[in-house]
Amino acid sequence: MKKNDLLEILIDDLTNEGNGVGHIDGMAVFVPNSAIGDRLIIKILKVKKNYAYGKIESIIEPSCDRIQPDCKHFPKCGGCTLRHISYDAELHFKHKRVSDCIRRIGGLNKVEILPIVRSENIDYYRNKSQIPVGKDNKNNIISGFFSLHSHRLIKCDDCKIHPPIFNQISEDILDFIKKYNISTYDEFSHSGILRHIYIRIANSTNQIMVCLVINNNKLPYFDILVKLLCNKYPNIKSIVLNVNTKKTNVILGNKCITIFGNDFITDELCGLKFNISPLSFYQVNRNQAEVLYNIAKELACLNKNDILLDLYCGTGTIGLSMANKVKKLIGIEIIEQAVNDAKKNAVNNNINNAEFICSDADTALASISKREILPNIILVDPPRKGCSLDVINFICKINPEKVIYVSCDPSTLARDLKIFNQNGIMPIKAIPVDMFPRTCHVETVVLLSKI
């Protein structure tokens, strides 16, 4: 096998990233945008010692899972990876991924893995989009999304996973910057003003926030833009400038300047009100977040004598949704602004039994483990990298009755479950939840209990 060979292949599996994989002469070949059961002619792009990469040249026989993509930007745009297979096939892939990780990486064959919870909406579900702006190869100003694993901007004016109104607002902002000759950011020269158009919507109230990420401390003619947007979109309740003058791939800077309305918009989730600012973490699929939190609450089986520890609590959404069921809620989060938001969210919802600590998890857990009364239920919702070994050891030292683990990465979840199990806290039940349709990402809620 060598580069540029045209070969026939049968796709028999998908990788974690959603790429098809088949075998030619015993060598694994990875083929993007293919489906299990596809019989293809592929062109070999790269050959390594034990594997190769190819691209589809023609489809001899399509998989029964394959569908016609309903987005003209797929697969060039990096936003979706599974828009070429049916939603049922996507759910099967995600459930299998969670199951395989728990069984193979975790070595946990006794965990009950329930069916995946499907999303009611598979299109237009995102309540947040960070849309880069720049120029195409003809020097035209465009907005869109970066191609997968690159910083090549793909024009996208009708994204299928965020609300159509985001596209309309973005187009109006582009018209404005063209009219008033406002430059777009160039990451190579570190010049230009407008970097990203960042929009959030509160699904339950329909309030909209527009945030412009700028490589400057001010935006020329901003008063004209404010008037234009507010006259056309009465649901816009906040317009903010986010200042990011660093030469970085990080989208948001630390400084926010409100130029219209409030510093936040307000959404309702699990019967509570939450203020969402530009830097606040908030689940991008609000309806499925409510489903996820209710599953976690049900698995915890809380009562008024429980002390609940919410680790990596962010702005407190998941813990506060359970606060009325417990004696006390303790939240731990390292980001100061998130902790301040969590405290405000507790006050705004008249929740008086919540304590929020700004600290790294290791330090806070070391302190809590010395308290006279320890949490008996611990909720962990870590970042993609999972929990550190020190965090798991501190949790095991506290020796709670139950741990509820919410994970966005099946691999690190399985690794951590294995360590918990070795320390006497056994994974009992796992429920995958599809929070991000048409992408490879999947959330999982796991109940662990003392042996």
C-alpha positions as CSV (number, residue, x, y, z in Angstrom):
1,M,0.0,0.0,0.0
2,K,1.3,3.4,-0.9
3,K,0.1,7.0,-1.2
4,N,-2.4,7.7,-4.0
5,D,-3.3,4.0,-4.4
6,L,-7.0,3.5,-5.3
7,L,-8.3,0.6,-3.2
8,E,-11.6,-1.1,-2.2
9,I,-12.5,-1.2,1.5
10,L,-15.4,-2.3,3.7
11,I,-15.9,0.0,6.7
12,D,-16.5,-2.1,9.8
13,D,-16.2,0.4,12.7
14,L,-16.0,4.0,13.8
15,T,-13.3,5.7,15.8
16,N,-14.0,7.9,18.8
17,E,-13.8,10.9,16.4
18,G,-16.4,9.4,14.1
19,N,-14.1,8.4,11.3
20,G,-14.8,5.1,9.6
21,V,-12.2,2.3,9.8
22,G,-11.7,-0.7,7.7
23,H,-8.8,-3.1,7.0
24,I,-6.7,-3.7,3.8
25,D,-4.2,-6.6,4.0
26,G,-4.5,-6.5,7.8
27,M,-3.7,-2.8,8.1
28,A,-6.2,-0.4,9.6
29,V,-7.3,2.4,7.3
30,F,-9.1,5.5,8.6
31,V,-11.6,7.1,6.3
32,P,-13.5,10.3,7.3
33,N,-17.2,10.7,6.5
34,S,-17.7,7.0,6.0
35,A,-20.3,4.7,7.7
36,I,-20.2,1.2,9.1
37,G,-21.2,-1.1,6.2
38,D,-20.0,1.3,3.4
39,R,-18.1,-0.5,0.6
40,L,-15.9,2.1,-0.9
41,I,-13.2,3.0,-3.4
42,I,-10.7,5.1,-1.4
43,K,-7.6,7.1,-2.3
44,I,-4.7,6.5,0.2
45,L,-3.5,9.8,1.5
46,K,-0.9,8.8,4.1
47,V,0.7,5.5,5.0
48,K,2.2,4.9,8.5
49,K,3.9,1.8,9.9
50,N,0.7,0.2,11.3
51,Y,-2.1,2.2,9.8
52,A,-3.1,4.5,6.9
53,Y,-5.5,7.3,6.0
54,G,-7.7,7.5,3.0
55,K,-10.5,9.6,1.5
56,I,-13.6,8.4,-0.3
57,E,-13.3,8.4,-4.1
58,S,-16.6,6.6,-4.8
59,I,-19.3,4.6,-2.9
60,I,-19.7,1.1,-4.4
61,E,-22.4,0.1,-1.9
62,P,-23.7,2.5,0.8
63,S,-24.3,1.5,4.4
64,C,-27.9,1.2,5.5
65,D,-26.9,3.8,8.1
66,R,-25.9,6.4,5.5
67,I,-28.2,9.3,4.7
68,Q,-27.9,12.3,2.5
69,P,-26.4,15.2,4.5
70,D,-28.9,18.0,5.0
71,C,-26.3,20.7,5.3
72,K,-24.4,22.2,2.3
73,H,-21.4,23.0,4.5
74,F,-20.9,19.4,5.7
75,P,-18.3,18.0,5.9
76,K,-16.1,21.0,5.2
77,C,-17.2,22.8,8.3
78,G,-15.9,21.4,11.5
79,G,-19.1,21.8,13.5
80,C,-20.7,18.4,12.8
81,T,-19.1,15.0,12.2
82,L,-22.1,12.6,12.0
83,R,-24.5,14.3,9.7
84,H,-24.0,11.6,7.0
85,I,-25.6,8.8,9.2
86,S,-29.1,8.4,10.6
87,Y,-29.8,9.6,14.1
88,D,-30.5,6.0,15.3
89,A,-27.1,5.0,14.0
90,E,-25.5,8.0,15.7
91,L,-27.1,6.9,19.0
92,H,-25.9,3.4,18.6
93,F,-22.4,4.6,18.0
94,K,-22.4,6.8,21.1
95,H,-23.9,4.1,23.3
96,K,-21.3,1.6,22.0
97,R,-18.5,4.0,22.7
98,V,-19.6,4.5,26.3
99,S,-20.0,0.8,26.8
100,D,-16.7,-0.2,25.1
101,C,-14.8,2.3,27.3
102,I,-16.3,1.1,30.5
103,R,-15.8,-2.5,29.6
104,R,-12.3,-2.3,28.0
105,I,-10.6,0.7,29.7
106,G,-12.4,0.3,33.0
107,G,-12.5,-3.5,33.0
108,L,-15.9,-3.1,34.5
109,N,-18.2,-5.8,33.3
110,K,-20.9,-5.7,36.0
111,V,-21.9,-2.0,35.4
112,E,-25.5,-1.8,34.1
113,I,-25.4,0.4,31.0
114,L,-28.9,1.7,30.2
115,P,-30.0,2.8,26.7
116,I,-28.9,6.2,25.6
117,V,-31.3,9.1,26.2
118,R,-32.0,10.7,22.8
119,S,-32.3,14.4,22.2
120,E,-35.8,15.7,21.4
121,N,-34.2,18.2,19.0
122,I,-31.3,17.2,16.8
123,D,-31.2,20.6,14.9
124,Y,-31.0,24.2,16.2
125,Y,-30.4,23.0,19.8
126,R,-27.4,25.1,20.7
127,N,-28.0,28.2,22.9
128,K,-24.5,29.5,22.3
129,S,-22.3,30.1,19.2
130,Q,-18.8,31.6,18.9
131,I,-18.5,32.5,15.3
132,P,-15.1,33.5,13.9
133,V,-14.9,36.3,11.3
134,G,-12.2,36.8,8.8
135,K,-11.6,36.9,5.0
136,D,-11.7,34.3,2.3
137,N,-9.1,33.8,-0.4
138,K,-10.7,36.6,-2.4
139,N,-10.4,39.1,0.5
140,N,-14.2,39.0,1.1
141,I,-15.2,39.4,4.8
142,I,-17.0,36.2,5.9
143,S,-18.1,34.5,9.1
144,G,-18.4,30.7,9.7
145,F,-16.5,28.0,11.4
146,F,-13.1,26.5,11.2
147,S,-12.6,23.3,9.2
148,L,-11.8,20.3,11.4
149,H,-8.3,20.4,12.9
150,S,-7.4,23.6,11.2
151,H,-7.8,27.4,11.3
152,R,-9.1,27.5,7.7
153,L,-12.4,29.5,7.9
154,I,-15.4,28.0,6.1
155,K,-18.2,30.4,5.3
156,C,-21.4,29.3,7.0
157,D,-24.5,31.5,7.0
158,D,-27.1,28.8,7.8
159,C,-25.7,26.5,10.5
160,K,-28.1,23.6,11.3
161,I,-27.2,23.3,15.0
162,H,-27.7,26.8,16.3
163,P,-30.9,28.9,16.0
164,P,-31.6,30.6,12.6
165,I,-31.7,34.0,14.4
166,F,-28.0,33.6,15.1
167,N,-27.3,33.5,11.4
168,Q,-29.4,36.7,10.8
169,I,-27.7,38.6,13.6
170,S,-24.3,37.6,12.3
171,E,-25.2,38.7,8.7
172,D,-26.3,42.1,10.0
173,I,-23.1,42.5,12.0
174,L,-21.0,41.6,8.9
175,D,-23.0,44.2,6.9
176,F,-22.3,46.8,9.5
177,I,-18.5,46.2,9.6
178,K,-18.3,46.3,5.8
179,K,-20.2,49.5,5.7
180,Y,-18.1,51.2,8.3
181,N,-14.8,49.7,7.2
182,I,-14.1,47.9,10.5
183,S,-11.3,45.4,10.1
184,T,-11.4,41.7,10.9
185,Y,-8.8,40.0,13.0
186,D,-5.8,38.3,11.3
187,E,-4.1,35.8,13.6
188,F,-0.8,35.8,11.6
189,S,-0.2,39.6,11.8
190,H,-2.2,40.0,15.0
191,S,-4.0,43.0,13.5
192,G,-7.6,43.9,12.9
193,I,-10.4,44.5,15.3
194,L,-13.3,42.0,15.2
195,R,-12.3,38.4,16.1
196,H,-15.5,36.6,16.9
197,I,-19.3,37.1,17.0
198,Y,-20.5,35.4,20.1
199,I,-24.2,35.0,20.7
200,R,-26.2,33.4,23.5
201,I,-30.0,32.8,23.9
202,A,-32.0,31.9,27.0
203,N,-34.4,29.3,25.6
204,S,-37.1,29.7,28.2
205,T,-37.2,33.5,28.1
206,N,-36.0,34.1,24.5
207,Q,-33.5,36.8,25.8
208,I,-30.5,37.2,23.5
209,M,-27.0,38.4,24.3
210,V,-24.7,39.6,21.5
211,C,-21.0,39.7,22.4
212,L,-18.4,41.0,20.0
213,V,-14.8,39.8,20.7
214,I,-12.4,42.6,19.7
215,N,-8.7,43.0,19.5
216,N,-9.1,46.5,20.9
217,N,-10.5,48.4,23.8
218,K,-13.3,50.0,21.8
219,L,-15.4,49.4,18.7
220,P,-15.9,52.2,16.2
221,Y,-19.5,53.3,15.6
222,F,-20.8,50.9,18.3
223,D,-23.7,53.2,19.0
224,I,-24.9,52.8,15.4
225,L,-24.6,49.0,15.7
226,V,-26.5,49.0,19.0
227,K,-29.4,51.0,17.5
228,L,-29.5,48.7,14.4
229,L,-29.6,45.5,16.4
230,C,-32.0,46.6,19.1
231,N,-34.5,48.0,16.6
232,K,-34.5,44.8,14.5
233,Y,-34.3,42.3,17.3
234,P,-36.3,43.3,20.4
235,N,-35.3,40.1,22.2
236,I,-31.7,41.4,22.5
237,K,-31.3,42.3,26.1
238,S,-27.5,42.6,26.3
239,I,-24.8,43.7,24.0
240,V,-21.2,43.3,25.3
241,L,-17.7,43.9,24.0
242,N,-15.2,41.3,25.1
243,V,-11.6,42.6,24.9
244,N,-9.1,40.0,23.8
245,T,-5.8,41.7,22.6
246,K,-3.6,38.6,23.2
247,K,-2.0,36.6,20.4
248,T,-3.8,33.4,21.3
249,N,-6.2,30.8,20.1
250,V,-8.3,31.3,23.3
251,I,-11.5,32.9,22.1
252,L,-12.5,35.2,25.0
253,G,-10.5,37.7,27.0
254,N,-11.1,38.5,30.7
255,K,-12.5,42.0,30.2
256,C,-16.2,42.6,29.3
257,I,-17.7,46.0,28.5
258,T,-21.5,46.2,28.4
259,I,-22.6,48.7,25.8
260,F,-26.4,48.0,26.0
261,G,-28.7,46.5,28.5
262,N,-27.7,44.1,31.3
263,D,-24.4,42.3,31.9
264,F,-26.4,39.1,31.6
265,I,-29.4,37.3,30.3
266,T,-31.7,35.1,32.4
267,D,-32.8,31.6,31.7
268,E,-34.9,29.1,33.6
269,L,-33.7,25.5,34.2
270,C,-35.2,22.9,36.5
271,G,-37.6,25.5,37.9
272,L,-34.7,27.9,38.8
273,K,-33.6,31.2,37.3
274,F,-29.9,31.5,36.2
275,N,-28.2,34.7,35.1
276,I,-25.8,34.0,32.2
277,S,-22.9,36.4,31.5
278,P,-20.5,36.2,28.6
279,L,-17.9,34.2,30.7
280,S,-20.4,32.0,32.5
281,F,-20.4,28.2,31.8
282,Y,-23.9,27.1,30.8
283,Q,-24.8,23.9,29.1
284,V,-25.3,24.6,25.3
285,N,-28.3,22.3,25.0
286,R,-30.6,23.6,27.7
287,N,-33.4,21.1,27.2
288,Q,-31.1,18.1,27.4
289,A,-29.3,19.7,30.4
290,E,-32.6,19.6,32.3
291,V,-32.9,15.9,31.3
292,L,-29.3,15.2,32.5
293,Y,-29.7,17.0,35.8
294,N,-33.0,15.2,36.5
295,I,-31.3,11.8,35.8
296,A,-28.5,12.7,38.2
297,K,-31.0,13.8,40.9
298,E,-32.9,10.5,40.5
299,L,-29.8,8.4,40.7
300,A,-28.7,10.3,43.9
301,C,-32.1,9.5,45.6
302,L,-31.6,12.5,47.9
303,N,-33.3,13.2,51.3
304,K,-33.4,16.0,53.8
305,N,-30.6,14.5,55.9
306,D,-28.1,14.5,53.0
307,I,-25.0,16.7,52.7
308,L,-24.3,17.1,48.9
309,L,-20.8,18.1,47.7
310,D,-20.9,19.4,44.1
311,L,-17.3,19.2,42.8
312,Y,-16.4,21.4,39.7
313,C,-19.7,23.1,40.3
314,G,-19.2,26.0,37.8
315,T,-22.0,28.5,38.3
316,G,-23.9,26.0,40.5
317,T,-26.6,24.9,38.1
318,I,-26.6,21.2,38.7
319,G,-26.1,21.4,42.5
320,L,-28.7,24.2,43.0
321,S,-31.2,22.1,41.1
322,M,-30.9,19.5,43.9
323,A,-30.5,21.9,46.9
324,N,-34.2,21.7,47.9
325,K,-33.8,17.9,48.4
326,V,-30.9,18.1,50.8
327,K,-29.9,19.5,54.2
328,K,-26.8,21.3,52.8
329,L,-25.1,21.9,49.4
330,I,-21.4,22.6,49.2
331,G,-20.0,23.6,45.8
332,I,-16.3,23.8,44.8
333,E,-15.0,25.6,41.8
334,I,-11.6,27.1,40.9
335,I,-12.9,30.0,38.7
336,E,-13.7,33.0,40.9
337,Q,-16.3,34.6,38.6
338,A,-18.1,31.3,38.4
339,V,-18.2,31.0,42.2
340,N,-19.6,34.6,42.4
341,D,-22.2,33.7,39.8
342,A,-23.1,30.6,41.8
343,K,-23.6,32.6,45.0
344,K,-25.8,35.1,43.1
345,N,-27.8,32.3,41.6
346,A,-28.4,30.9,45.1
347,V,-29.6,34.3,46.3
348,N,-31.8,34.9,43.3
349,N,-33.6,31.5,43.8
350,N,-33.9,32.0,47.6
351,I,-31.7,29.0,48.3
352,N,-30.2,29.4,51.8
353,N,-28.6,26.0,52.4
354,A,-25.8,26.4,49.8
355,E,-22.1,27.1,50.4
356,F,-19.7,27.8,47.5
357,I,-15.9,27.6,47.9
358,C,-13.4,29.1,45.4
359,S,-10.5,26.7,45.4
360,D,-8.8,23.9,43.4
361,A,-10.4,20.6,44.0
362,D,-7.5,19.0,45.9
363,T,-7.1,21.8,48.4
364,A,-10.9,22.1,49.1
365,L,-11.3,18.3,49.4
366,A,-8.4,18.2,51.9
367,S,-10.1,20.8,54.0
368,I,-13.6,19.2,53.8
369,S,-12.2,15.8,54.7
370,K,-11.3,17.2,58.1
371,R,-14.8,18.5,58.9
372,E,-16.7,16.9,61.7
373,I,-19.7,16.2,59.4
374,L,-18.7,15.0,56.0
375,P,-20.7,15.0,52.8
376,N,-22.4,11.7,52.3
377,I,-23.2,12.2,48.6
378,I,-20.7,13.7,46.1
379,L,-21.4,14.9,42.6
380,V,-18.5,15.3,40.2
381,D,-18.7,17.0,36.8
382,P,-15.1,17.4,35.8
383,P,-13.6,18.8,32.6
384,R,-12.8,16.5,29.7
385,K,-9.5,15.4,31.3
386,G,-11.5,13.8,34.2
387,C,-10.5,13.7,37.9
388,S,-6.9,13.7,39.2
389,L,-5.7,10.8,41.2
390,D,-5.5,13.1,44.3
391,V,-9.1,14.1,43.9
392,I,-10.3,10.5,43.6
393,N,-8.2,9.6,46.7
394,F,-9.7,12.5,48.7
395,I,-13.2,11.4,47.7
396,C,-12.5,7.9,48.8
397,K,-11.1,9.2,52.1
398,I,-14.4,11.0,52.7
399,N,-16.1,7.7,52.0
400,P,-19.5,8.9,50.8
401,E,-22.5,6.6,50.4
402,K,-22.8,7.6,46.8
403,V,-20.9,9.3,44.0
404,I,-22.7,10.7,41.0
405,Y,-20.2,11.1,38.2
406,V,-21.2,13.3,35.2
407,S,-18.7,12.9,32.3
408,C,-18.2,14.5,28.9
409,D,-15.5,12.0,27.9
410,P,-16.1,8.2,28.0
411,S,-12.3,7.4,28.0
412,T,-11.4,9.5,31.1
413,L,-14.6,8.4,32.8
414,A,-13.7,4.7,32.4
415,R,-10.2,5.4,33.7
416,D,-11.6,7.1,36.8
417,L,-14.3,4.5,37.4
418,K,-11.7,1.8,37.5
419,I,-9.8,3.7,40.2
420,F,-12.9,4.3,42.2
421,N,-13.8,0.6,42.0
422,Q,-10.3,-0.4,43.2
423,N,-10.9,1.8,46.2
424,G,-14.2,0.3,47.3
425,I,-16.6,2.7,45.5
426,M,-18.3,0.6,42.9
427,P,-19.9,1.8,39.6
428,I,-23.4,0.5,39.6
429,K,-25.3,2.1,36.7
430,A,-24.4,4.3,33.7
431,I,-26.8,6.3,31.5
432,P,-25.5,8.0,28.4
433,V,-27.3,11.2,27.4
434,D,-27.0,12.7,23.9
435,M,-26.4,16.4,24.6
436,F,-24.7,17.2,21.3
437,P,-26.6,15.6,18.3
438,R,-24.7,15.3,15.0
439,T,-21.3,15.4,16.8
440,C,-19.2,12.7,18.4
441,H,-19.6,14.1,21.9
442,V,-21.7,12.3,24.5
443,E,-22.4,12.8,28.2
444,T,-22.7,10.0,30.7
445,V,-24.2,9.9,34.2
446,V,-22.9,7.1,36.5
447,L,-24.0,6.1,39.9
448,L,-21.3,4.7,42.2
449,S,-21.9,3.3,45.7
450,K,-19.8,1.9,48.6
451,I,-19.2,-1.8,48.3
